[in-house]
Amino acid sequence: MAVARPIAAVTLVLVLVMRVRWAAPAAVSAHLPAVYAHRGACGGCGFPPGSLGALDALASTGACGFDVDIFRTADRHLVVGHPDELQARLKLARSPELLGLQRLRQLDGGSTATVQRYLERAHARCARAGSDRRVPVLLLEPKGAAARHVLETIVQVRRIAERASTPRFVGLWLEATAAAAAAGPWLVTLYALKVKHVAPVGRPLGAADVRVQRAWNGVGPFWRMLTPVFAREARRAGQLLFTWVVDSDEAARVALGAGADVVISDDAVGMRARLLALSGSR
């Protein structure tokens, strides 16, 4: 994920939609990390990121982990997609958040999926994967108005998940605002601190950063911020370790060395093969 300008830090919280207590990870995983598709992209399969076609292409290879953005349309449907990416791809003069769902589907050839349809398809294709995971199969990151009105989004997603009978499948990346913090006590289950930093401007994470976040159940730093000390302290604190966006051999080696539980990649299928090859050469 490219960042155009140096920034201090952006912190987001991953909140599981239902009250399910997940087991802490083992001290060192004997398995490769699970690979999640960043923005639901399928690495050149020909389908737009976050579409049902891309989901099917990923699931057909066994890649059953999806990290997707969501936003709210003008008629208040939650749909899958990054509004900025969709606006650029469709050459729209204004944000797709200002369009109704039917109009948006007309413009993109019907590829935009509601969160409910995406969740149902993910469950149909990846139910077994969900039963084996300590993290949701589907991670949703609200954008735009869906992020600004985070409590409303939480309630809407929770209802969708309950209606689809797949609550354990769904997690939310929430920006750590006062509203998100207020929501925490009644949504508590799986939290992850997602730290975004531009290297080499930023300081690598260390033990103190984990200790500060002991109340959380997972940490997800940008891969350039991972250090052996940070990974060791995360495991000692019983926290799941996420890292993103892992698209190069260098990033993959860092994730493997840290014992990451989850890596998020723009090419989930290719990265899974690269991790396997690199793990054999270590």
N, C-alpha and C positions, 0 to 999 in steps of 0.2 A: 504494500500500500504506500504509494508515494505521498509525501507531504511536502508542499511547496516552500514552506517557511518554517524556521525554528519555532518551536512552541515549548512551553515549560512542561506541561503534562495535561493529559485529559484522562480522567478517571471515570470508568463506567462500572456498573454493578450488574452481575448476572443473577437474576432472581428466578427461581423455578416457580411456575405458576401455582402448583399445589403444595400442600404441606407434607412432603415426603422426605424423610431423613435418609440421606445416602451414606454408605459406608466410606470411611477414610481410605485413601489409597495405601497400597503396600509401600514400604520404605523405598524399594527400588523395583520398578516393574520389569518382569522378565519378558514382556511383550513389546512390540512396536507401539508407538502412540496411535490412537485413533486419528484419522485424517478427515477433517471437515471441509466441505466445499465453501470457500469464501464467496459470499453473495449468491450462493447456489449455482456458481458457474461450473460448466462441465468441460473446460479446457479445450475449446475448439471443436465441440461436437456439432456446432451449427445451430444450436438453440440459444435464445437469449438467457442471460443470467436470471435465476429466480423463476424461470418458467417451468411448467409441468413437463415439457419436453426435455429440459435439462435435468430435471429430477429423475425422470425415467431413464435417461442415458446413464446417469451416475449410478442409480440403483441396479441397473442391469449388470454392472461390473462389480457389485458388492460394496460400492462406496455409499454407505448409509449414514452420513453425518452432514447436516446442512446448516450453514451460518448465513442467514439471509436478513436483509433490511426489509422493513415494512413501513408503509405510510398510509394516511387516511385520505380517501377521495372526497370530493366536494359533497357527495351524498352519503358520507360517513361509513363507507365500506373500508375495512382494513385489507390492503392488498400487499403482495410481495413484490419488492423491487426497491431500488435506490432512486428517489425522485430526480436527483441530478443526472444520474446515468440514463434514466429513461427519457428525460427532457432532451438530452444531447442526442441520444440514439434516434428518437422520433422527430428531432429538429422542431421541437415545440417552442412557441414564442413565450410561453408561460409555464409555470410549474404544473406537473400532472396532478398535484394536490388540488388544483382549482377546477379539475374536470370531474364529471360524474363517471361512474364505473362503465356504463354502457358506451359512452363516447370514447373513453380510454381504450376499451377493447376494440372499437372500430378502427382507431388509429394504429394500434399495434398488431392488428391481425388476430386478435383474440388470445394473445400469448400471456397477458397479465392475469395472474391467478389471485383470487381472494385467499386470505390466510386460512379460511375454513377448507377450501378445496385443496390447498397445498398440504395442509395438515392431514387431511383424509388420504391423499395420495401417498404421502410419506409413510403413514401408518400401514397402508395396504402393501407397500413395497418393502418396508423395513421393520415389520413388527418384531421379528426375531432379534434383530440388532438392538432394539430398544430394551428387550428383556435382559440383555447382557451388560448394559451400560450403567455407570454411576452418574452420567451426565445425560441431559436430554438429547434425543436424536436431532431435534429441530431447535435451533437457537435463533431468536428473533430480536433484531435491534431496531427499535423505533426511530424514525427520522421525522424531521419537520414538526408539524402540529402534533403528530402521534408521540413525539418525544417531549414536546412542551407541555402537553396535557397527559402526563404519564399515568396518573391514577386512573383516568378514564380508559386509557389504553390497556392497563393491567386488567381492569374489570372486563373489558370487551374480549381480550384474549382468553381470559379465564373461562368466560362463558362459552366461547368457541371450543375450547379444549374439553370442557365438561360435556358439551353437546355431542362432540365427536367421540366421547369416552376414551380419550387418549391424553389425560393430564400429564402423565409422566413423560410424554414425548416432548413437551414444550417448555422452553426456558426463554427468559427475556434478558437482553443486555440493556440495562437502564443507566442513563447518565446519573452520576451521583449528585443529584440535586436535593434540596430540602424535601421536595415532594416524594422523591424516591426513598429517602431516609425514613420519612413518616410511614411509607407503605411497608417498610421492612418487617416490623413486628408481626403483622398478620399474614405476610407472604413467606415468612422465613422458611428456607430450606437450603438451597444451594446458592451461595454468593460467589462471585469471582471479581476480583479487582482487575480491570483491563487498563493497562498503562500504555499510553502512546507517547513516544518520544523520538526526537530526531537526533540520531547519533551523527557525529561525535559530540554534539552540543551537550547532551544529557549525561548525568552521572550514572554509571552502572548501578543496578540495584544490589543491595547487600542485606545482611542479617537484620539490621534495624528496620528495614522496610517490611519484612515479614512480621516481625514482632509487633509493629504498629497495627498490622491488619489481622491479628490473631482472631478477631471476632468473625472473620470471613471464613468460608469453606473452600475457597479456591482463589488462585492468583493467575492472572493472564498477561504477563508483560510482552511487549513487542520483542521479537527474538533478539535484537541487538542489545537489549538491556539484561538479558539472562546472564548470570554468573554462576559458577559452581557453588559459591557460598549461598547465594539466594536460593538455588534449587535445593540445597541440603537443608536450609532452614525451613523451606516450604514443606518438605517431606516430614521434618521433625515436628512441625506444627500440625501435621495431618491434613494438609491442604492439597487439593487437586492442582495440577500445574498445566495451564494452557499457554500456547504461544502462537504468534501470528505475525505477519502473513509469510508463511514459509514456502518460498518458491525457488530457492537456490540450494546447491549442495552445501554451501557455507552455513545457511540457516538450518538446513536439515541436520548437519553435524552438531550444531549448537543444541538443537532440540533433543537429539539422541543423547548427547553428553549430559544434558540436564535431567534426563529421565522424564520428559514431558508426557503427560497423560493424553493430551489432545494437541494437535497442530492444525492450524487453519491455513488452507492453501488455495490459490487460484486454479491449480490443476491437481485436484484431489487424487485422481487415478494415477497420474504420472508421479506424484509425490509419494504415494504409497509404495510404488515400485522402487523409487530412488532410496527411500528409507530402508527398504529390505536389502537392497544392494549395499548401501553404506554400512548397515549394521553387520553385514557379513565381513566387511573389510576392517572393522575396528579391532 
